[in-house]
Amino acid sequence: MIPDPTVRLIGWAVTRTAEAIVDRAADRIATKMKTCIVMTVRHRAVAALPKRGRV
């Protein structure tokens, strides 16, 4: 049988690892969403500019 402190240490390590994985995934998703939003805003801003005629 595994001693209680060892079980607690393993549980803590698993929890920290899971939190790190979730945080990393959330950061990646947030970065992708920010990039998408910025690109959409820029695209709309360019589309809203008056067209310049060629001479």
Secondary structure, DSSP 8 states (H G I E B T S, - for coil): ---HHHHHHHHHHHHHHHHHHHHHHHHHHHHHHHHHHHHHHHHHHHHHS------
